[in-house]
Amino acid sequence: MARVKLHVRKNDRVLVRRGKDRGKIGRVLEVLPDRQRAVVEGVNIVKRHMRPTPYSQGGIVEKPAPVHVSNLMVVCPKCMRGVRIGKKFLEDGTKVRICKRCGEIIEAKE
């Protein structure tokens, strides 16, 4: 599958638009561009049965599974809602992401 440029980045706050976790807001923990998916904190929680190893106890572990990026919207820090994003060049030549609704610059928090 071809590598695709995605609208979400690591540490973005995103809103889930579809699925069992619709309406939840979480932080992107990991982006998987080859699969067009992202792992979001507190969203799409699955249970994994882990076998005990010399390093871990084992048991049932809950962890977030990837969500398709088409089901995510970036949350604008000013609007505080899911928005579409655009790109814009500043005077100094840097390219930034902006909110299509209010024009605010969107940066991923570290």
Secondary structure as GFF3:
##gff-version 3
##sequence-region A 1 110
A	DSSP	beta_strand	13	16	.	.	.	ID=ss1
A	DSSP	beta_strand	25	32	.	.	.	ID=ss2
A	DSSP	beta_strand	37	40	.	.	.	ID=ss3
A	DSSP	beta_strand	45	50	.	.	.	ID=ss4
A	DSSP	beta_strand	59	64	.	.	.	ID=ss5
A	DSSP	beta_strand	66	68	.	.	.	ID=ss6
A	DSSP	three_ten_helix	69	71	.	.	.	ID=ss7
A	DSSP	beta_strand	72	75	.	.	.	ID=ss8
A	DSSP	beta_strand	82	83	.	.	.	ID=ss9
A	DSSP	beta_strand	85	89	.	.	.	ID=ss10
A	DSSP	beta_strand	95	99	.	.	.	ID=ss11
A	DSSP	beta_strand	105	106	.	.	.	ID=ss12
###
